[in-house]
Amino acid sequence: MEQVKVTWFDHQREPQCDPNPAYPDGIDVDLRAKSGARGCVTDLPYPAPRCGIYLVVCEKCGYSAAITTAGRVDDPKKVTLPCKLN
């Protein structure tokens, strides 16, 4: 069973700006307060088709996050969620 559910909400807008050249292969988003803390890692569909939001939910602990997309090469490609379980 997949523990992290990813849903993409399409804002039906094309990107208006050029991608950040510092991230030609996308970015990894780490939402943990401290590196090394417990968490779940999941890949995101990359790149997103256009501007929108990924809703990422851990179905084990209930943590959720909204991550924006722009349909460019500098979009998020992976996310690490903190764990709410002790």
N, C-alpha and C positions, 0 to 999 in steps of 0.2 A: 504494500500500500504506500502510495506517495504521501509524504508527511506535509509537504508545502504545496499549496495550491496557488497558481498564478493566473490571474484574469486580466486581460488587456482591454481598456476602454478607449475606443477610437474617438479622438476629437475632430476627425475629418478635416484636418489642416495639414498642409505641407510645410516643411521647415522654411523659415524666413531668413535664417542666418547660416553662414558657413560653419562647419564643424570645427571644434577646437583641435588644432594640429598637434597638440600635446598628447592626444588620445586617439591615434589612428586605428586602434584595435579595440575600442570600447573601454569601459571602466568597470571595475569591481566595486560594488557599494558594500561597505561594512558598517552596520548599524549598531554594533556592540559598543558599549561605553569604554571597555578596555579590551585591547587586543589579547587574545588567549582565553577570554571568557567563553562559557558555553554558548553554543548557537547552532543554527541550521544553515547550511549553504545550499543554494539552488541556482541553476542556470536560468537565465531569462531568454526568451526568444530574441535573437539579435541579428541585425538591427530591427527595431520596430518599423512597421510599414510607414508610419508618419507620426505626427504629434499625438500624444495620448498619455495614459497613465496605466502602469501595472499595479494592480492590487495584489499584494503578496500576503498570504495568510498561512501561518503554521497551524495545522489542524490538531496538533498534539498539545501545544501550550496556549494557543489562542492569540499569540502576538500577530499584529498586522501592520503593514506599511504601504503607503502609496508612493510609487517611484515614477517620476515623469520621464517621457521619451520625446524625441524630436525627429525620429526617422533618419538619423545620421550615423556615421561611423563612430561618433563619440557617445553613443547611447550606452546605458548600463547593459552589461552582459551577464553579470553574476551578482547575487546579493547574499549577504550573511546577516541573518536575523538573530537578535539576542533571544535567549531562552527565558521564559517567565517562570519555569519550574525550578524549584530549589533542589 
